Amino acid sequence: MPVYNFKSMGVVPTAKDLVDIVLSKTQRQTPTVVHNGWAIQRIRQFYMRKVKHTQTTWHEKLSTILEDFPKVDDIHPFYSDLLNVLYDKDHYKLALGQLNAARGMIDKVSQDYVRLLKYGDSLYRCKALKRAALGRMCTIMKRQGPSLAYLEQVRQHMGRLPSIDPNTRSLLVCGYPNVGKSSFMNKVTRADVEVQPYAFTTKSLFVGHTDYKYLRWQVIDTPGILDRPLEERNTIEMQSITALAHLRAAVLYVMDISEQCGYTIKQQAALFQSIKPLFANKPVLIVANKTDVVALADLSAEDRALLDGVAAEAAKVSAGGFEGDKPGSNLIAMSTLTEEGVSVVKQIACDRLLASRVEIKLKSKRINEVGNRIHVAMPRIRDGTARPPIIPASVLAKKGLPPAAPRPTERDLQEAQGGAGVYNADLRKQYDLKDEAWRYDIMPEIADGHNVLDFVDPDIDARLEALEREEAAAAAEFEALDTGLADDHLSQAEWEDLHRIRERKKRIVADNRRKRAAADNTPRIPRTLDAPRSRTAERMKAELGALGLDA
């Protein structure tokens, strides 16, 4: 089962902010202009779109909030009970249920008012129905203000909860307050839990991670527990009880044998007896802490008997209710100040938890499915016939010879003949060719046993001379043709006529350009407006003269 990520939940807005968000989105994403002259069907569609868009936005926002929060009945029992301890399961369910009911009421309001808008007969009535629909939706959500505020507080607190995997390898540290649980966790993990000389420094669950045998382990530090009835325990203590009840981990029950925590060994032993049912079928170790102040050998006979009795009970609980083989092995001395015995406690706890997990898996039904995959088959002798290994004679002959000297590498030859820059490696000496004489040819073969010389024409020089003679003859013929064309020149009269033609052409082009430049600066009447060509200068003069104007 994956670790629950409560930090990914979105922020829960207040009722006022949620109303502003939804109405602003409706205003931005729907048309805003309507005219009284429109057809009534178009006006109805305009306001129906407003109501439907608002209802859809409310539905999406509330659905996102409801889907982000975990369902208490669907998550792991550890997290389910932890949510009940921290936030009161009934209050939590009631708040989510109210939001779900509000979502249904908004959908119902939208459905009713859309039906009424279908029969609106004027712009004013349609607008009034739209306003009433949006107002009722906002009123419904304003009543959910306390529920939204409560869920936002729950979301913020859940985001600060440690990411605990209920099914991974875990070490659970428990005991009276101020006995050294957090100090042990700081020594074996990379966590940095606050340690102070007063009780209940740790008020919530803390998790750290460590490595053992190339495996990742999580170490859970629980708040201190007092020896009193379950009904009188507060929220801080109930977090420890929840972890002990639901997490399948190796339990380290830490006892302060120096009694500097304010509780005697007898009281600590009584607490173990009180919470012993929570240790069922779990590896339990009794850790005698603060041996730097009081050693185990310095304890009184009564206190030592209490410790041995607690260790025997721990061995019995770990063995599933039967007498343990070695009750004394469940009592380990430790000092978090001098770090004496810390690594031993970690090693023994991890080994016992690994053995316990393997034993549980062997007792499960899945072992029959994977048992054949973990069985190592060994060959058995079937008869008295000897079947020695078959080794070729050539291999046996080589075994009797002395070991051959290693073949020198190019690096060895380079070092023996002067080093880099002096020695020139022969790259052709290992060529595998048909004829060894070809290895050092000046022009080696390039394809199918042929080299460049095999592809050269032996008469290439004669062919080149013939080609050059042919090109020279063609060039001389072309020059003679060009000279003949040049001799055919024009007479003096023809040259004069050609000059006059070119001058006349230049004048025509210049006149045309001048006329076009002058025409670009005068207004023109499009041919489409004066198709019969009736708007002439003579007509304009006549009309102006009739008006008494001098044209």
C-alpha positions as CSV (number, residue, x, y, z in Angstrom):
1,M,0.0,0.0,0.0
2,P,1.5,3.4,-0.9
3,V,2.3,6.1,1.5
4,Y,-0.5,8.7,1.7
5,N,0.5,12.1,0.5
6,F,-1.6,14.5,2.5
7,K,0.6,17.5,1.3
8,S,-0.9,17.4,-2.2
9,M,-4.4,18.6,-1.0
10,G,-5.5,21.9,-2.4
11,V,-6.3,24.9,-0.2
12,V,-9.9,25.1,1.0
13,P,-11.1,28.7,0.5
14,T,-13.5,30.5,2.9
15,A,-17.1,30.8,1.9
16,K,-16.7,34.4,1.0
17,D,-13.6,33.8,-1.2
18,L,-15.3,30.8,-2.8
19,V,-18.4,33.0,-3.8
20,D,-16.1,35.6,-5.2
21,I,-14.1,33.0,-7.2
22,V,-17.2,31.4,-8.8
23,L,-19.0,34.6,-9.6
24,S,-15.9,36.2,-11.1
25,K,-15.3,33.1,-13.2
26,T,-18.9,33.2,-14.5
27,Q,-18.5,36.9,-15.3
28,R,-15.3,36.3,-17.2
29,Q,-16.2,33.2,-19.2
30,T,-19.8,34.0,-20.3
31,P,-21.2,36.8,-22.5
32,T,-22.0,40.0,-20.7
33,V,-24.1,42.1,-23.2
34,V,-27.8,41.4,-23.9
35,H,-30.2,43.7,-25.7
36,N,-33.9,44.1,-25.3
37,G,-34.4,43.8,-29.1
38,W,-33.2,40.3,-29.2
39,A,-35.6,37.4,-29.8
40,I,-36.9,36.0,-26.6
41,Q,-35.3,32.6,-27.3
42,R,-31.9,34.2,-27.5
43,I,-32.5,36.1,-24.3
44,R,-33.5,32.8,-22.5
45,Q,-30.3,31.1,-23.8
46,F,-28.2,34.0,-22.6
47,Y,-29.4,33.7,-19.0
48,M,-29.6,29.9,-19.0
49,R,-26.0,29.8,-19.9
50,K,-25.1,32.0,-17.0
51,V,-27.0,29.7,-14.5
52,K,-25.6,26.5,-15.9
53,H,-22.0,27.8,-15.9
54,T,-22.3,28.9,-12.3
55,Q,-23.7,25.5,-11.3
56,T,-20.9,23.7,-13.2
57,T,-18.2,25.8,-11.5
58,W,-19.7,25.2,-8.0
59,H,-19.9,21.5,-8.7
60,E,-16.2,21.4,-9.9
61,K,-14.9,23.3,-6.9
62,L,-16.8,21.2,-4.3
63,S,-16.0,18.0,-6.0
64,T,-12.3,18.9,-5.9
65,I,-12.5,19.5,-2.2
66,L,-14.3,16.3,-1.5
67,E,-11.9,14.2,-3.6
68,D,-8.8,15.7,-2.1
69,F,-9.7,14.7,1.5
70,P,-9.2,11.0,2.3
71,K,-12.2,8.8,3.0
72,V,-11.9,7.5,6.5
73,D,-13.4,4.1,5.7
74,D,-11.2,3.5,2.6
75,I,-7.7,4.3,4.0
76,H,-5.4,2.1,6.2
77,P,-6.8,1.6,9.8
78,F,-3.7,3.3,11.2
79,Y,-4.5,6.5,9.4
80,S,-8.2,6.1,10.0
81,D,-7.8,5.9,13.8
82,L,-5.1,8.7,13.7
83,L,-7.6,11.0,12.0
84,N,-10.2,10.0,14.6
85,V,-7.8,10.9,17.4
86,L,-6.7,14.2,15.9
87,Y,-9.8,15.6,14.3
88,D,-12.8,13.6,15.5
89,K,-14.1,11.2,12.8
90,D,-17.7,12.3,13.3
91,H,-17.0,16.0,12.9
92,Y,-14.8,15.2,9.9
93,K,-17.4,13.1,8.2
94,L,-20.1,15.7,9.0
95,A,-18.2,18.5,7.4
96,L,-17.6,16.6,4.2
97,G,-21.2,15.4,4.2
98,Q,-22.5,19.0,4.5
99,L,-20.4,20.0,1.4
100,N,-21.7,17.0,-0.5
101,A,-25.3,18.0,0.4
102,A,-24.6,21.6,-0.6
103,R,-23.3,20.4,-4.0
104,G,-26.5,18.4,-4.5
105,M,-28.7,21.4,-3.5
106,I,-26.9,23.7,-5.9
107,D,-27.5,21.2,-8.7
108,K,-31.2,21.1,-7.8
109,V,-31.5,24.9,-7.7
110,S,-29.8,25.1,-11.2
111,Q,-32.2,22.5,-12.6
112,D,-35.3,24.3,-11.2
113,Y,-34.3,27.8,-12.4
114,V,-33.3,26.6,-15.9
115,R,-36.7,25.0,-16.2
116,L,-38.3,28.4,-15.2
117,L,-36.1,30.3,-17.6
118,K,-37.5,28.2,-20.5
119,Y,-40.8,30.0,-19.9
120,G,-39.5,33.5,-19.4
121,D,-41.4,36.0,-21.6
122,S,-39.3,39.1,-21.2
123,L,-35.7,40.3,-20.6
124,Y,-36.6,41.6,-17.1
125,R,-38.1,38.3,-15.9
126,C,-35.2,36.2,-17.3
127,K,-32.7,38.5,-15.6
128,A,-34.7,38.3,-12.3
129,L,-34.7,34.5,-12.5
130,K,-31.0,34.4,-13.1
131,R,-30.3,36.7,-10.2
132,A,-32.5,34.6,-7.9
133,A,-30.7,31.4,-9.0
134,L,-27.2,32.8,-8.4
135,G,-28.3,34.3,-5.1
136,R,-29.7,31.0,-3.8
137,M,-26.5,29.2,-4.8
138,C,-24.4,31.8,-2.9
139,T,-26.6,31.6,0.1
140,I,-26.3,27.8,0.3
141,M,-22.5,28.1,0.3
142,K,-22.3,31.0,2.8
143,R,-24.0,28.6,5.3
144,Q,-21.1,26.2,4.8
145,G,-18.6,28.7,6.2
146,P,-17.8,26.9,9.4
147,S,-17.4,23.6,7.6
148,L,-15.0,25.1,5.1
149,A,-12.9,26.8,7.9
150,Y,-12.7,23.5,9.8
151,L,-11.6,21.5,6.7
152,E,-8.9,24.1,6.0
153,Q,-7.5,23.7,9.5
154,V,-7.6,19.9,9.1
155,R,-5.8,20.2,5.7
156,Q,-3.1,22.3,7.2
157,H,-2.5,19.9,10.1
158,M,-2.6,16.8,7.8
159,G,0.0,18.4,5.6
160,R,2.4,18.4,8.6
161,L,1.8,14.7,9.5
162,P,4.8,12.5,8.9
163,S,4.8,10.2,5.9
164,I,4.5,6.8,7.6
165,D,4.2,3.6,5.5
166,P,2.2,1.2,7.6
167,N,3.5,-1.9,5.8
168,T,7.2,-1.3,5.6
169,R,10.0,-2.4,8.0
170,S,9.6,-0.2,11.1
171,L,11.0,0.3,14.6
172,L,8.6,1.7,17.1
173,V,10.0,3.4,20.2
174,C,7.6,3.8,23.2
175,G,7.7,4.3,26.9
176,Y,7.2,6.8,29.7
177,P,7.9,10.5,28.9
178,N,11.5,11.7,29.2
179,V,13.1,8.2,29.2
180,G,15.3,8.8,26.1
181,K,13.1,7.8,23.1
182,S,13.9,10.9,21.0
183,S,17.6,10.7,21.9
184,F,17.7,7.1,20.6
185,M,16.0,8.2,17.4
186,N,18.5,11.0,16.8
187,K,21.4,8.6,17.2
188,V,20.2,5.9,14.8
189,T,18.5,8.1,12.1
190,R,19.1,11.4,10.3
191,A,16.1,13.0,12.1
192,D,16.5,15.9,14.4
193,V,13.9,15.6,17.1
194,E,13.8,18.1,19.9
195,V,15.2,16.8,23.2
196,Q,14.5,18.7,26.4
197,P,14.8,17.7,30.1
198,Y,11.1,17.9,30.7
199,A,8.2,15.6,30.0
200,F,6.1,15.5,26.8
201,T,8.7,17.2,24.7
202,T,7.4,15.1,21.8
203,K,3.7,15.8,21.2
204,S,3.2,14.0,17.9
205,L,4.6,11.1,15.9
206,F,8.0,11.6,14.3
207,V,9.5,9.4,11.7
208,G,13.2,9.0,10.7
209,H,14.9,6.6,8.3
210,T,18.0,4.4,8.7
211,D,19.7,1.7,6.7
212,Y,20.5,-1.9,7.8
213,K,21.6,-4.8,5.6
214,Y,21.1,-2.6,2.5
215,L,17.4,-2.1,3.4
216,R,15.6,1.1,4.3
217,W,14.0,1.2,7.8
218,Q,11.7,3.7,9.3
219,V,12.0,4.6,13.0
220,I,8.9,6.0,14.6
221,D,9.2,8.1,17.8
222,T,6.0,8.2,19.8
223,P,4.9,10.6,22.5
224,G,5.2,9.5,26.1
225,I,2.5,7.3,27.6
226,L,1.2,7.5,31.2
227,D,-0.2,4.5,33.1
228,R,-3.9,5.4,33.3
229,P,-7.1,4.1,31.8
230,L,-7.7,4.5,28.1
231,E,-10.6,6.9,28.6
232,E,-8.4,9.3,30.5
233,R,-5.6,9.5,28.0
234,N,-5.3,12.7,26.0
235,T,-4.7,13.2,22.3
236,I,-0.9,13.1,22.6
237,E,-1.0,9.7,24.3
238,M,-3.6,8.3,21.9
239,Q,-1.3,8.9,19.0
240,S,1.1,6.4,20.6
241,I,-1.6,3.9,21.3
242,T,-2.8,4.1,17.7
243,A,0.7,3.5,16.3
244,L,1.2,0.5,18.7
245,A,-2.2,-1.0,17.7
246,H,-1.9,-0.8,13.9
247,L,1.8,-0.8,12.9
248,R,3.4,-4.2,12.4
249,A,6.8,-3.2,13.8
250,A,9.5,-4.1,16.2
251,V,8.7,-2.4,19.5
252,L,11.4,-0.9,21.6
253,Y,10.1,-0.4,25.1
254,V,12.5,2.1,26.7
255,M,12.9,2.2,30.5
256,D,14.9,4.7,32.5
257,I,16.7,2.6,35.1
258,S,18.2,5.8,36.7
259,E,14.6,7.0,37.4
260,Q,15.6,10.5,36.4
261,C,12.5,10.8,34.3
262,G,10.4,11.0,37.4
263,Y,8.9,7.5,37.3
264,T,10.2,4.5,39.2
265,I,11.1,1.2,37.6
266,K,8.0,-0.3,39.3
267,Q,5.8,2.3,37.6
268,Q,7.4,1.7,34.2
269,A,6.9,-2.1,34.6
270,A,3.2,-1.4,35.5
271,L,2.8,0.6,32.3
272,F,4.3,-2.3,30.3
273,Q,1.7,-4.7,31.8
274,S,-1.0,-2.1,31.0
275,I,-0.2,-1.8,27.2
276,K,1.0,-5.4,26.8
277,P,-2.0,-6.4,24.7
278,L,-0.9,-3.9,22.0
279,F,2.4,-5.9,21.6
280,A,0.8,-9.1,20.4
281,N,2.6,-11.0,17.7
282,K,5.3,-8.3,17.5
283,P,9.0,-8.5,18.4
284,V,9.4,-6.6,21.7
285,L,12.7,-5.5,23.2
286,I,13.2,-4.0,26.7
287,V,15.8,-1.3,26.5
288,A,17.4,-0.2,29.8
289,N,18.5,3.3,29.1
290,K,20.8,5.7,30.9
291,T,23.2,3.1,32.0
292,D,25.9,5.8,32.2
293,V,24.1,7.0,35.4
294,V,23.2,3.7,36.9
295,A,24.5,0.4,35.6
296,L,22.4,-2.8,35.6
297,A,24.8,-4.4,38.1
298,D,24.1,-1.5,40.6
299,L,20.4,-2.0,40.7
300,S,18.7,-3.4,43.8
301,A,17.5,-7.0,43.8
302,E,13.9,-5.9,43.7
303,D,14.4,-3.6,40.7
304,R,16.4,-6.2,38.9
305,A,13.7,-8.7,39.4
306,L,11.1,-6.3,38.0
307,L,13.3,-5.8,34.9
308,D,13.8,-9.6,34.4
309,G,10.0,-10.1,34.8
310,V,9.3,-7.4,32.1
311,A,11.9,-9.1,29.8
312,A,10.3,-12.5,30.4
313,E,6.8,-11.0,29.5
314,A,8.3,-9.4,26.4
315,A,9.8,-12.7,25.3
316,K,6.4,-14.4,25.9
317,V,4.5,-11.8,23.9
318,S,7.0,-12.0,21.0
319,A,6.6,-15.8,20.9
320,G,2.9,-15.5,20.5
321,G,1.9,-16.2,24.1
322,F,4.3,-19.1,24.7
323,E,7.3,-19.1,26.9
324,G,10.3,-17.6,25.1
325,D,13.5,-19.6,24.7
326,K,15.8,-16.9,26.1
327,P,13.9,-14.3,28.2
328,G,17.2,-12.5,29.2
329,S,18.0,-11.7,25.5
330,N,15.1,-9.3,25.4
331,L,16.7,-7.0,28.0
332,I,19.4,-4.8,26.5
333,A,21.4,-2.1,28.2
334,M,22.0,1.2,26.4
335,S,23.1,4.8,27.0
336,T,22.2,7.4,24.4
337,L,24.6,9.8,26.0
338,T,27.7,7.7,25.5
339,E,26.1,5.7,22.5
340,E,27.0,2.5,24.3
341,G,24.7,-0.3,23.1
342,V,22.8,1.9,20.6
343,S,24.0,0.0,17.6
344,V,23.4,-3.3,19.4
345,V,19.7,-2.4,20.1
346,K,19.2,-1.4,16.4
347,Q,20.9,-4.6,15.1
348,I,18.9,-7.0,17.4
349,A,15.6,-5.2,16.7
350,C,16.1,-5.3,12.9
351,D,17.2,-8.9,12.9
352,R,14.2,-10.0,14.9
353,L,11.8,-8.0,12.8
354,L,13.2,-9.5,9.6
355,A,12.9,-13.0,11.1
356,S,9.3,-12.3,12.1
357,R,8.3,-11.0,8.7
358,V,9.8,-14.1,7.0
359,E,7.9,-16.4,9.4
360,I,4.7,-14.6,8.8
361,K,5.1,-14.9,5.0
362,L,5.9,-18.6,5.4
363,K,2.6,-19.1,7.2
364,S,0.6,-17.3,4.5
365,K,-1.1,-18.9,1.6
366,R,1.1,-17.3,-1.0
367,I,4.0,-19.5,0.1
368,N,2.6,-22.3,-2.0
369,E,2.6,-20.2,-5.1
370,V,6.2,-19.1,-4.8
371,G,7.7,-22.0,-2.9
372,N,8.8,-23.8,-6.1
373,R,10.7,-20.6,-7.1
374,I,12.8,-20.4,-4.0
375,H,13.6,-24.2,-3.8
376,V,17.2,-25.1,-4.9
377,A,17.2,-28.5,-6.5
378,M,20.4,-30.6,-5.8
379,P,21.4,-33.7,-8.0
380,R,21.2,-37.1,-6.3
381,I,23.3,-40.2,-7.1
382,R,21.1,-42.6,-9.1
383,D,23.6,-45.6,-9.5
384,G,27.2,-46.6,-8.9
385,T,28.5,-45.6,-12.3
386,A,31.3,-43.0,-12.2
387,R,30.7,-40.1,-14.6
388,P,33.9,-38.0,-14.4
389,P,34.1,-34.7,-16.4
390,I,35.2,-35.0,-20.0
391,I,38.3,-33.0,-20.7
392,P,39.9,-33.0,-24.2
393,A,43.5,-34.5,-24.5
394,S,44.8,-31.2,-25.9
395,V,43.7,-29.4,-22.8
396,L,45.2,-32.0,-20.5
397,A,48.5,-31.7,-22.5
398,K,48.6,-28.0,-22.0
399,K,47.9,-28.3,-18.3
400,G,51.2,-30.2,-17.9
401,L,53.3,-27.5,-19.7
402,P,54.8,-24.6,-17.9
403,P,52.8,-21.4,-18.2
404,A,53.7,-19.5,-21.3
405,A,55.2,-16.0,-21.0
406,P,52.6,-13.3,-21.5
407,R,52.6,-11.7,-25.0
408,P,54.1,-8.2,-24.8
409,T,51.6,-5.5,-25.5
410,E,52.3,-2.3,-27.5
411,R,52.6,-0.4,-24.2
412,D,55.3,-2.8,-23.1
413,L,57.2,-2.4,-26.4
414,Q,56.9,1.3,-26.2
415,E,58.4,1.5,-22.7
416,A,61.2,-0.9,-23.7
417,Q,62.2,1.1,-26.8
418,G,62.3,4.6,-25.5
419,G,58.8,5.6,-24.5
420,A,56.2,7.8,-26.1
421,G,57.5,10.0,-28.9
422,V,60.4,7.7,-29.7
423,Y,58.7,4.4,-30.4
424,N,56.6,4.2,-33.5
425,A,54.0,1.4,-33.4
426,D,53.8,-0.9,-36.4
427,L,50.1,-1.0,-37.2
428,R,50.4,-3.5,-40.1
429,K,52.2,-6.3,-38.4
430,Q,48.9,-8.0,-37.3
431,Y,47.2,-7.7,-40.8
432,D,45.7,-11.0,-41.8
433,L,46.1,-11.1,-45.6
434,K,46.2,-13.9,-48.2
435,D,49.9,-13.2,-49.0
436,E,52.2,-12.0,-46.2
437,A,54.1,-9.9,-48.8
438,W,51.1,-7.7,-49.3
439,R,51.3,-6.5,-45.7
440,Y,53.8,-3.7,-46.5
441,D,52.8,-2.8,-50.0
442,I,53.2,0.9,-50.8
443,M,49.8,0.9,-52.6
444,P,47.8,-1.7,-50.9
445,E,44.6,-3.2,-52.4
446,I,41.4,-1.3,-52.0
447,A,38.8,-3.7,-53.4
448,D,38.7,-7.4,-54.4
449,G,42.5,-7.7,-54.6
450,H,43.0,-4.6,-56.8
451,N,44.6,-1.3,-56.0
452,V,44.6,2.1,-57.7
453,L,47.1,1.1,-60.4
454,D,44.8,-1.7,-61.5
455,F,42.1,0.9,-62.4
456,V,44.4,3.2,-64.5
457,D,44.2,3.1,-68.4
458,P,47.7,2.3,-69.8
459,D,47.0,4.5,-73.0
460,I,45.9,7.4,-70.9
461,D,48.7,9.7,-72.2
462,A,47.9,9.1,-75.9
463,R,44.2,9.6,-75.3
464,L,44.9,12.9,-73.5
465,E,47.0,14.2,-76.4
466,A,44.2,13.3,-78.9
467,L,41.6,15.1,-76.8
468,E,43.7,18.2,-76.6
469,R,44.2,18.3,-80.4
470,E,40.4,18.0,-80.9
471,E,39.7,20.9,-78.5
472,A,42.3,23.1,-80.3
473,A,40.7,22.5,-83.7
474,A,37.2,23.3,-82.3
475,A,38.5,26.6,-80.8
476,A,40.1,27.6,-84.1
477,E,36.8,26.9,-86.0
478,F,34.8,29.0,-83.6
479,E,37.2,32.0,-83.9
480,A,36.9,31.9,-87.7
481,L,33.1,32.0,-87.5
482,D,33.2,34.9,-85.1
483,T,35.5,36.9,-87.4
484,G,33.1,36.4,-90.4
485,L,30.2,37.8,-88.4
486,A,32.2,40.8,-87.3
487,D,33.1,41.7,-91.0
488,D,29.3,42.0,-91.8
489,H,28.9,45.6,-90.4
490,L,26.3,48.3,-91.2
491,S,26.8,51.1,-93.7
492,Q,26.9,54.8,-92.7
493,A,23.3,55.5,-93.8
494,E,22.1,52.5,-91.9
495,W,23.9,53.6,-88.7
496,E,22.2,57.1,-89.0
497,D,18.8,55.5,-89.4
498,L,19.4,53.3,-86.3
499,H,20.4,56.3,-84.3
500,R,17.3,58.3,-85.3
501,I,15.1,55.3,-84.4
502,R,16.6,55.1,-80.9
503,E,16.3,58.8,-80.3
504,R,12.7,58.8,-81.2
505,K,12.0,55.9,-78.9
506,K,13.7,57.7,-76.0
507,R,11.5,60.8,-76.6
508,I,8.3,58.7,-76.7
509,V,9.2,57.0,-73.4
510,A,10.1,60.4,-71.7
511,D,6.8,62.0,-72.8
512,N,4.8,59.1,-71.6
513,R,6.5,59.2,-68.2
514,R,5.8,62.9,-67.9
515,K,2.1,62.6,-68.7
516,R,1.7,59.8,-66.2
517,A,3.4,61.8,-63.5
518,A,1.1,64.8,-64.2
519,A,-2.0,62.5,-64.2
520,D,-1.1,61.0,-60.8
521,N,-1.6,64.5,-59.2
522,T,-5.1,65.1,-60.8
523,P,-8.4,63.6,-59.5
524,R,-9.8,60.8,-61.6
525,I,-13.3,59.6,-62.0
526,P,-13.6,55.8,-61.9
527,R,-15.0,54.3,-65.1
528,T,-17.6,52.4,-63.1
529,L,-19.2,55.7,-62.0
530,D,-19.1,57.3,-65.5
531,A,-19.6,54.5,-67.9
532,P,-21.2,56.6,-70.7
533,R,-18.4,59.2,-70.4
534,S,-21.0,62.0,-69.8
535,R,-18.9,63.9,-67.2
536,T,-16.7,66.0,-69.5
537,A,-15.1,69.4,-69.2
538,E,-17.6,70.9,-71.7
539,R,-20.5,69.8,-69.6
540,M,-18.9,71.1,-66.4
541,K,-18.4,74.6,-68.0
542,A,-22.0,74.6,-69.2
543,E,-23.4,73.8,-65.8
544,L,-21.3,76.3,-64.0
545,G,-22.2,79.0,-66.6
546,A,-25.9,78.3,-66.0
547,L,-25.3,78.9,-62.3
548,G,-23.7,82.3,-63.1
549,L,-20.1,81.2,-62.4
550,D,-17.2,82.0,-64.7
551,A,-15.6,78.7,-65.6
